[in-house]
Amino acid sequence: MVYVGSIPTAARFPNGSGSERETMDNERLTAIFQKWEGGDYNKWDAYGRAFAMMDAGDCTLLNIMDAAHRIGIPPGVVHMRRNEHLTWKRERKQRAV
């Protein structure tokens, strides 16, 4: 098992590991945020796609923060958007019950 910091890679990426997969996912995240910057996506299109990747185990919040930072979005903003996303997701789930 490969360790990155204190978190095993297998725990960070339950659907697979390795630098090749991580590079591919980081490129997908970068493309998502570049589309937002270019006007192809709005804020919630970009965050929704990125957080869906995270929920599927394809990336981490740090990966999303890195991709967003490349277009000038501070990590704290990404963290705040994640919290909003989770709140809205919970509320939708509660309404569905």
C-alpha positions in Angstrom: 0.0 0.0 0.0 1.3 3.4 -0.9 1.1 6.2 1.7 0.7 9.8 0.9 1.0 11.9 4.0 -0.8 9.9 6.7 -3.6 8.6 4.5 -3.1 5.3 2.5 -3.7 5.7 -1.2 -6.2 2.9 -1.1 -8.3 4.8 1.5 -8.0 8.1 -0.6 -9.0 6.4 -3.8 -11.2 3.3 -3.1 -11.9 2.8 -6.8 -8.3 2.4 -7.7 -4.9 3.9 -6.9 -1.6 4.8 -8.5 -0.1 7.9 -9.9 -1.5 7.3 -13.4 -5.1 7.3 -12.2 -4.5 10.2 -9.9 -2.9 12.2 -12.8 -5.9 11.4 -15.0 -8.4 12.5 -12.4 -6.4 15.7 -11.7 -6.5 16.5 -15.4 -10.3 16.0 -15.4 -10.6 18.4 -12.4 -8.4 20.9 -14.1 -10.5 20.7 -17.2 -13.7 21.2 -15.2 -12.4 24.4 -13.6 -11.0 25.7 -16.9 -14.4 25.3 -18.5 -15.9 27.4 -15.6 -13.2 30.0 -16.2 -14.0 29.9 -19.9 -17.7 30.4 -19.4 -18.7 26.9 -20.5 -19.8 25.9 -16.9 -21.3 28.0 -14.2 -20.1 27.7 -10.6 -22.4 24.9 -9.6 -21.8 22.9 -12.8 -18.1 22.9 -12.0 -18.5 22.2 -8.2 -21.2 19.6 -8.9 -19.0 17.7 -11.3 -16.0 17.9 -9.0 -17.9 16.9 -5.9 -19.5 14.0 -7.8 -16.0 12.8 -8.6 -15.1 13.1 -4.9 -18.3 11.3 -3.8 -17.4 8.5 -6.2 -13.9 8.1 -4.7 -12.2 9.4 -7.8 -10.5 12.4 -6.1 -10.1 14.1 -2.8 -11.0 17.6 -1.6 -7.4 18.5 -1.8 -7.3 17.6 -5.4 -10.4 19.8 -6.0 -8.7 22.7 -4.1 -5.6 22.4 -6.2 -7.5 22.4 -9.5 -9.6 25.4 -8.4 -6.6 27.3 -7.1 -5.1 27.1 -10.6 -7.9 29.5 -11.8 -7.6 31.7 -8.7 -10.1 30.2 -6.3 -8.8 30.0 -2.7 -8.9 26.6 -0.9 -11.2 28.1 1.8 -13.8 28.9 -0.8 -13.8 25.3 -2.1 -14.2 24.0 1.4 -17.1 26.4 2.0 -18.8 25.2 -1.3 -18.3 21.6 -0.2 -20.1 22.3 3.0 -22.9 24.0 1.1 -23.1 21.1 -1.3 -23.4 18.6 1.5 -26.1 20.6 3.2 -28.1 20.9 0.1 -27.6 17.2 -0.6 -28.9 16.3 2.9 -31.9 18.6 2.5 -32.9 17.0 -0.8 -32.6 13.6 0.7 -34.8 14.6 3.7 -37.4 16.1 1.4 -37.5 12.8 -0.6 -38.4 10.8 2.4 
